[in-house]
Each structure stands twice: as C-alpha cells, then as structure tokens.
Amino acid sequence: MSERDCAQLRSGLGPYLLGRASPAEAAELEAHLPHCPGCAAELEELRPVVTLLGTVDPDVGELVPPGPPPRLRDDVLTALRAERAAAPVALPRQRRTRLLVGVGAAAACLVAALALVLPQMGGGGPERVQLTAVGGASVSGSAQVAQHDGTTTITVAARGMTLHRTYGFWLQRPDGTRVPAGTWTAYDTDCHVTLQVRMRVRDASAVGFTTLDDHRDVAVGAL
C-alpha cells in the first residue's frame, strides 16, 4: 500500500479509537493495521490521548483539576501538634485548663472535618473485580477499578480475546445506563489496557466490555 493510502487511513484512526468509524472503515483499518507497523504505531500513540479525553469535564471543557495532596491531613495535624508543643507560657492553672480544653476541642473538630471532606475530594483505594464471560464468550480476567477526583481508572487484564476485534469498555449505573470508558483492538489474545472515565465508582454497579461490531456483551463484573 502506498504512503498516500496510509495517510488516508491514518486520518481515520481517531474516529476509530472513539468508536465513531463506520463498519466499513473499521474493517478496512483492521485489515490494514497488522501489515503496517507505521499505522499500528500511530494507533498506539493516539490511544492515551483518547483515554485522556475521558478526564475532560464536558461542562467546562477542561481537564479536571487535581485534588489536595494525599498528605494534607497528616501535615495539618503535624503543624497543630507543633503549635501545641511550642515553648510553654506560665498561666494560672484555671486559665491553662480552659486553654487546653479549647485546643483539644478545636483539634477534634479539625480531624472530624478532614475525615468528612477529604474522602469526598479524593478517592477510594483500588477495587479488584472478577470478570465473568457472558453470551458464550470464552474470555476470563479481572478489572481493577480506582477513583480519584471524580474520575475512575479501569485496568483490565483478560485472556481469550478475538484477534483484530475492537472492544468497548464501560461502567454501568444501577439503572442500566452505561458510560463508555474507551476502546481497545485485539492484536493479541491477551488484553492489558488502562482506561479512564469521568464517573465515580460509587455511582457504578458493574464494569465490563462489549464487541463494537455487533454490540454483544463479552464479560461483566459486579461492583
């Protein structure tokens, strides 16, 4: 195939990764990629960009800003202890007692507030989910799901994928609606892919993936 033909096909790599290519365009690309290292390399270079699009807030059109540093709570408490351990000032016993009680109450309020606010701003630890094959598929594997600042990262490790087939990954809400997390094309029967979706883990009831050409569920795991 000529360089000009490759250039035409490469212009369709973005829509292909986004699942926007027509069946004919997707079939042409999937037939071409195994025989063209240049186009295959460009496809892999574009994949992280498509994944990053999942972190864009559609309401403001920009990346979601990072939350507070993980050590914020420890740093605040350390500073508070250092303040309390500063050079003591001789105070009447009654006044000293009232002061210590006040500092202790303030510290307790600060810890309680941080315990409530920081988990909402940050995210939970990774959760590993076993994926179960459905619809007669012969795949097996697992998904690791972790949330940070309203964005969920999904890392899938699976075996038994069909070569040259494109799969769409998603999180499913309790009402059955699905939020796409990205696509992956199998150039190997083993799948190792990391994707991101702007959705909180606690709002999802399942994670899984589907074949894009016939929209059949392949594997699902309950959250």
Backbone hydrogen bonds, N-H to C=O, Kabsch-Sander energy under -0.5 kcal/mol:
donor,donor_aa,acceptor,acceptor_aa,energy
6,C,2,S,-2.2
7,A,3,E,-2.3
8,Q,4,R,-1.8
9,L,5,D,-2.2
10,R,6,C,-2.8
11,S,7,A,-1.2
12,G,9,L,-1.7
13,L,10,R,-1.6
16,Y,12,G,-1.8
17,L,13,L,-2.4
18,L,14,G,-1.9
19,G,16,Y,-1.2
20,R,15,P,-3.4
21,A,15,P,-1.0
26,A,22,S,-3.0
27,A,23,P,-2.3
28,E,24,A,-2.1
29,L,25,E,-2.3
30,E,26,A,-2.6
31,A,27,A,-1.7
32,H,28,E,-1.4
33,L,29,L,-3.0
35,H,32,H,-1.5
36,C,33,L,-1.5
40,A,36,C,-2.3
41,A,37,P,-2.5
42,E,38,G,-2.0
43,L,39,C,-2.1
44,E,40,A,-1.8
45,E,41,A,-1.8
46,L,42,E,-1.9
47,R,43,L,-1.4
50,V,46,L,-2.0
51,T,47,R,-2.2
52,L,48,P,-2.4
53,L,49,V,-1.3
54,G,50,V,-0.6
54,G,51,T,-1.4
55,T,52,L,-2.1
56,V,53,L,-1.4
57,D,62,E,-2.3
60,V,57,D,-0.9
61,G,57,D,-2.8
62,E,57,D,-0.6
64,V,55,T,-1.2
72,L,69,P,-1.9
75,D,71,R,-2.7
76,V,72,L,-2.4
77,L,73,R,-2.2
78,T,74,D,-2.5
79,A,75,D,-2.3
80,L,76,V,-2.0
81,R,77,L,-2.3
82,A,78,T,-2.4
83,E,79,A,-2.0
84,R,80,L,-1.9
85,A,81,R,-1.9
86,A,83,E,-1.0
96,R,92,P,-2.9
97,T,93,R,-2.2
98,R,94,Q,-2.0
99,L,95,R,-2.4
100,L,96,R,-2.4
101,V,97,T,-2.3
102,G,98,R,-2.3
103,V,99,L,-2.5
104,G,100,L,-2.7
105,A,101,V,-2.2
106,A,102,G,-2.3
107,A,103,V,-2.6
108,A,104,G,-2.2
109,C,105,A,-2.2
110,L,106,A,-2.4
111,V,107,A,-2.6
112,A,108,A,-2.2
113,A,109,C,-2.5
114,L,110,L,-2.6
115,A,111,V,-2.3
116,L,112,A,-1.4
117,V,113,A,-2.7
118,L,114,L,-2.2
120,Q,116,L,-0.6
120,Q,117,V,-0.5
121,M,117,V,-1.7
122,G,118,L,-2.6
127,E,145,V,-2.9
129,V,143,A,-3.4
131,L,141,G,-2.3
132,T,220,V,-2.7
134,V,218,V,-2.4
137,A,134,V,-1.6
140,S,159,R,-1.6
141,G,131,L,-0.7
142,S,157,A,-2.3
143,A,129,V,-2.8
144,Q,155,T,-2.8
145,V,127,E,-3.1
145,V,143,A,-0.5
146,A,153,T,-2.0
147,Q,124,G,-0.7
148,H,151,T,-2.6
149,D,122,G,-0.8
150,G,122,G,-0.5
151,T,148,H,-1.7
152,T,197,V,-3.0
153,T,146,A,-3.3
154,I,195,L,-3.1
155,T,144,Q,-2.5
155,T,153,T,-0.5
156,V,154,I,-0.6
156,V,193,V,-2.9
157,A,142,S,-2.5
158,A,191,C,-2.2
159,R,140,S,-2.9
160,G,189,T,-0.6
161,M,189,T,-2.6
164,H,186,A,-4.3
165,R,162,T,-1.6
167,Y,184,W,-3.0
168,G,210,T,-3.4
169,F,182,G,-2.9
170,W,208,G,-2.3
171,L,179,V,-1.9
172,Q,206,A,-2.9
173,R,177,T,-3.1
176,G,173,R,-2.0
179,V,171,L,-3.1
181,A,169,F,-3.2
182,G,169,F,-0.9
184,W,167,Y,-2.0
186,A,165,R,-2.5
187,Y,185,T,-0.8
191,C,158,A,-3.5
192,H,190,D,-0.5
193,V,156,V,-2.0
195,L,154,I,-2.9
196,Q,181,A,-0.6
197,V,152,T,-2.3
199,M,197,V,-1.8
203,D,200,R,-1.2
204,A,201,V,-2.0
205,S,172,Q,-3.8
206,A,172,Q,-1.3
207,V,221,G,-2.5
208,G,170,W,-1.9
209,F,219,A,-1.9
210,T,168,G,-2.5
211,T,216,R,-2.5
212,L,166,T,-2.4
215,H,211,T,-1.3
216,R,211,T,-0.5
218,V,209,F,-2.6
219,A,209,F,-1.3
220,V,132,T,-2.1
221,G,207,V,-3.0
223,L,205,S,-2.4
